[in-house]
Amino acid sequence: MNILVIGGGGREHAVIKALKKSKGVEKIYALPGNGGIAADAECYPVKATDLDGIAEFTKSHKVDFAVVTPDDPLVLGCVDRLEALGIPCFGPRANAAVIEGSKVFSKDLMKKYGIPTAESETFSDAEAAIGYLKRGSFPAVIKADGLALGKGVVIAQNFEEAEAAVREIMCDKVFGASGNRILVEEFLTGPEVSVLSFTDGKVVVPMVSSMDHKRAKDGDEGLNTGGMGTVAPNPYFTEEIARECMEKIFIPTVRAMNAEGRTFRGCLYFGLMLTPKGPKVIEYNCRFGDPETQVVLPLLESDLLEIMRAVANGTLSEKQVVFKTGAACCVVLASEGYPKKYETGFEITLPEAKEGEYVYVAGAKAQDGKLLTAGGRVLGAVATADDLKSAVAGAYALASKIGFKNAYMRTDIGKRALAAKV
């Protein structure tokens, strides 16, 4: 089969490397891919949001199956477009991708169907939101309604910070139309857990849980980023909590979407907070998380393409989805200055990855036979092992062999998980 993967980051590289192991894969295309992905797939410079270009490509290259990974094309209706051309896809249609595309929609869904989440109010007027915050308690969480590259959430410690966030999002339009509406949420406390899941709208098959590290600096200091590293499994996500989440969150969410006429087929991401009152949903994503995918897929033993086709066909219950019992760690190497201003164009030297090691390239381009930095998050060094301590050590050992000017990484990925008292 000719497989098309839409997207061009570290997550897509992880998906492509996993698909390469699948039976029946003849050729993998990536739109647009990147300089590192080019070693594992044929890359073409078609943007992930160029639906016309993607449609034309599938016709001219006889694509048999498409995997749509980023949020933007999913929310824009890329799957709808390709399915209309007769191309089966892994990923939700636009009317289901709205679960990430609109935080107001997802919050209303949870309220309507009794799915545990933070208390919140929705505002389409900045002054009304500010008036509400004057009477509120802090910390408070302010969220832009629409997609904002993972940066549309502000945790305000006091009223001044909250007012500034509201004005930036709603008045200054720092996230464009995504800030036309906002949510003001109560601040939840507890360990955070990411759970990716396969679902065909009938059954939900959770993948290995993971723990993301969003802050730029050690000790969870500094600015929020797209993610500086991950570990899997998350030690806080016990079997007991997993059963509770399946009963109160996972299955109810899929059923709620069905009841709304928005059947979700693809990867449904649950961002959870394990609060003193039980697990609650912080957010949904309509796709694989990044960099969670980079630690989850290396632990997958089953054939990824077979699973994806079963999701698209509505036959997931007939497939066995098996993960290894070990652990994985991903350490992200970024450009110094990320997530603000940084320089690019530096040559990257990569080691030969051994068994159980993976280098997933996120922000790099190929030029004159060299691989050059071309983004904030440049790549992820991943290691799998029998236990988390060994996986963390392995990931850092691999990262130490990767070189480029102005490289930066956190030195404490996995520290919190290794210290967890569960």
N, C-alpha and C positions, 0 to 999 in steps of 0.2 A: 504493500500500500504506500501511496505518496501522502505523507503527513505534513500539514502546515501548522506551525506554531506562531501565533501572533504575539508580538512583544519583543523587547530587546534588553532585558536586564538579567540580574543574577538568578531570579526566580525562573525565567524562561530557560536559562542555561541548565538549571537543575532538572526542569521538566524534560528538556531535550536529551540530556544524558540518560535519564531514566527510560525514555522512549526508545533510545538506541538499543536497549537490552531486550525490547519486546519482540516477540515472534511476529513475522508478517510485515515488518517495517522495511521498505525498500529504500525510500528516500525521505529526508526531512528537510523542509524549507522553513526559514525563519524570516518574518517581516516585522521590523527591519533587521532584527538580530543585532550583533555587535562584533567587534574584532576578535573577541575570544570565542564567541558562539560559532564563528566561521570555521573553527576547527572541527565542529561536530554537526554542522548543518549548512545548507546553501543559503546564504543571506542575500536579500534584495532590499534596496532602499525605498521601501514602501512604508509610510507611517502607519502605526497601529490604528489611528483614527481616520485613515483614508479609506472609507468603506468602498468607494468606487474603485480605487486602485486594487484593493484586496479582492473584490469580486472579479475584476479583469484577470488578476493573477491566477485565481483558482481555475478559471476557464482555460487559460493558455498553458498551464502546467499540470493539468489533469489531477487536481487534488482530490483524494478519496475521503479524507477526514481532516477536520480542522480543530485545533485547540486554541480557544480565545482566552488569554490569561489576564491582561490588564483590565482595570475597572472602566476606563474611558470607553473603549470600543464595545464593551458589554452593555453599558448604560445607553450608548448610542444606537444599539440594535444590530451589532455585527452578526450575532448568531441568527437573528431573524432573516437578515439579508442573505446569508450563506445557505440557510435551510431552504429559502425560497428558490435557490439555484439547484437544490437537490443534494447539497453537501451536508452530511451529518456532522454535528459539532459537539464538542465538550464545552459546556458553558451555558449559563442561563440566558433566556430571551430577555429583551429589554423590560418587559412588564414584571419580571422577577428580579432582575438586576437592580431595580429601584430600592430593594432592601438595603443596598449600600448607597445608591445614588441620592437617596433622600433620607436624612436622619429623622426628619419629622414623620415620614411615612413609617419607618421601622419602629419609632417610639409609639406611634398611634396603634400599630399592629400589636405590639407587646401589651399595651394597655387594654386593648379590645379583647385579647385572648388570654389575659392573665399570665403572661410570661414574665418572670421576675426581672425587674430592671430598676434603675434609679428613678426617683420622683422627678418630674420635670414640668416646665411650662414652655409653650411655643410663642414666639413673638415675630411679627412682621413689621413692627414699628420700634425704632431705636429708643425713643423717649419712654414708651410703655415698658420696655425691657429694663431701662435704667431705673425707672420708678419702682419696679418690682424688686430689683436688686437692692435698693435703698432699705427696703423692709426685710431683706433676707439675711441669711447667716453665711459665714465663710469658713473654709474655702468653698467656692462655687465653681461649677464647670460650665463654660460657654462653648457651644458648638455651632459652627456654620452648618446649614442644612445640607448643602450639596458637596460634591467632590472637591477636595482642596489639597491633593497630593499628600494626604496624611497629616497635614499641618493645620487643619481647621478646628482644632480643639485647644482651648486655653483654660488652665486651672488658675483661677484668680484667688489670691490669698486675702484680698481685702476689696472694699468697694471701689477704690481708685483704680486698681488693676482691672476690675470687672467692667467699669465704665469705659476705660480705654479700649478694652477688647471689643466691646459692643460697637463703639464708634469706628474702630478700624474695620471691623467685619461688615457692618451695616451701612455706615456713612462713607468711609473711604474706599469701600469695595476692594479690599486687599485680595479677596478671593473671587472677585467678579460677582456674577449672578448667584453663585453658591451661597452668598451671604444675604440674600434677600429675606430669608427667614433664619432665625436662630433658635436653639434650645438652651434654656437655662436649667441645669440639672443639679441635684444634690451631689455632694462629694462623697464617694464611697471609699471605704478602706478595706484592705486585705490583700492577699497575694493575687497577682494577675496571671491568667492562664490563657493561652491561645490553643484552640482546638479546630483544626481543619477537618472537614468531613466530606465524604463522597455521598451524594444523594441523587436519586432518580425521581424524587417526588413521592416515592412510596416508602422506601426504607432509608435509614441514615446509618452510614458506616463511618464512625469517627476514626481519624488517623491518630498517630502517636501525638500526645500533647506536647506543648513546647513553652518555653519562657523567652520572651523577647527582652532586649536591653535597648530602650529607646533613646536615652540621654547620650549626649556626645562624649562626656567625660567619665572617668572612673568614679565609682561611688554614686552613680546615678545623678551626677551633677551636669551642669551645662544645658545647652539647648536641646529641644526635641529633634530627633532625626527620623529618617525612614527605618532605622534599626541598625545598631552597631554590632549585633551578634545575637545568637540564639543557642539554646540547649534543648535537647529532647531525650527522654521524657521530662515533663515538669513534675518534680517530686511532690508538689502540693496537690496534684490531681490524682487522688487516691481512687481505688476501685469503688469505694463507697460514694465518693463525690461524683465519679463518672456515671454511676447508676442514677443518682439524683438528677444530674444534668440531662441524661437521656429521657427520663420520665417527665421532668418539669420544663425543659428548655428545648432540647434538640427535636424530639418528635412533635411537640406542640407547635414549634415554629414551622416545620414542613407542612403540618396539617392546616395551620393558619393560612399559609400561602395558597394551599389548594383551595381552601374555603373562599379566598378572595379572587379565585380564578387566575392565580399567578404561579402555577406549578413551577417549582425550582428544580432544575436539573443541572448539576455541575459540582463545583466545590463550594460549599457553604462554610464560611469561617465564623466561628464564635469567639469573640473577645469577651472573656469572663472575669469577674471579680469575685473572689471567694470571701464574702463579707461575713461578719459574725452572725448575720441572719440567714446565711446560706448563699449559694451561687447566684449571681445576677449578671445579666447581659450588659456589657459596656457598649459594644457595637457589633454589628454584622458586617462582613465583607462578602461580596458575591464572587470571590475568586481565591486562588491560592495566595497566602500571605508572603511577604518578602521582608526579612529573610527566614521566616519559619519553614518555607518549602525546602530550603537548603539543608535543614537537619532532618526533616520528616521523610523526604523521598529516598535518601540513602539507606533508610531502615526498611523500605518496602521490599518485600521478597516476591510478591505477586507481580504479574505482568501488567504494567500501567496501561498500555493501550487496550488490553482486554477489559480492564475496569472502566476506562473512559467510554468505550463503545457500549458497555452494559448500561452505564449511566444514560447515554444518549438514547438507547433502545428501551429503557424502562425495565431492564432485566437484572438489576444489580443484586437482587436477592438470590440469584442463581450463581453468583460468583463468590469464591472464597478470597477474602482480602487479608493477607498475612504480613505482619511486620516482625522484624527481628526483635529479640528480647534485650538487645544491648542499648547503647546510648550514642548520641551524636552531639557535636559542638561545632558552631560556625563562628569564626572571628572575622569581622569585616575590616578590610584595609581601605581606608578612605584618604582623600586628598586633604592635607593640612588646611584648616580653615572651614571645612564642611561643618555644618550645613549653611554657612554664610558664603563669604568670598573665598575662592581657591583658584590655584593655577592648574592648568592641564598641559598635555603634550609631552609628558615625560615617559621615557622608555621603561617598559616593565620586563623584569626577568622572572621567569617562572620555573619552578623545580619540576622534576618528573614526579607525578603523583603515584604513590605506592598503593598497594591493596588497602582499602578502607580509607583512602584519602581522596579528596576532591577539591579542585579549584574552580569555582564558579565565577565567571567574569560578568561584571555588571556595567561599568563605565569605562570602556576602552575601545579604541579604533585601530584597525590595521593600516599601516602606511609604510611603503617602501620596505616591505618584508619585516617590519617591526610592529610590536604591540605597544601603543601609547595610551597614557591615561586620557580619559575624555569625559569624566564625570566626578561627582562628589564621592559616592561610594564606588570604589573601583573594582573590588572583587571580594569574594568570601573564601577563606581557608577552612575546609571542613574535614573533620576526622570522625570515624566511628570506632567504637571499642566495646568491650564487654561491660564496662561500667563508666559512669559519668566522669570520674576523676581522670581516668585514662583518656577519654575522648577529649576533655579539655586540654590536657597536656599534649595530646597529638595534634590538635588544631593549632596550638601556639607554636609547636615545633615546626609545623608546615608553614605557618605564617612567617616565621623567622627566616625562611629560605626564599621568600618573595621580596623582590626589591624594586622600588621606584622612588625618585626624588620626591620629597615632601609627603612621604607615606605616614599615615597616622592610624593607630588602633587603640582601643581600650585594652587595659591589661587585666581586667577583672571579670571577663565574661565567664559565667558559670559559678562565680564565687558565692552568690546568693543561694543558688540551687544546692551547692555542696554543703552550705551551712544550714540548710533547711531542717527545722525540727518539726516533723509531721507526726 
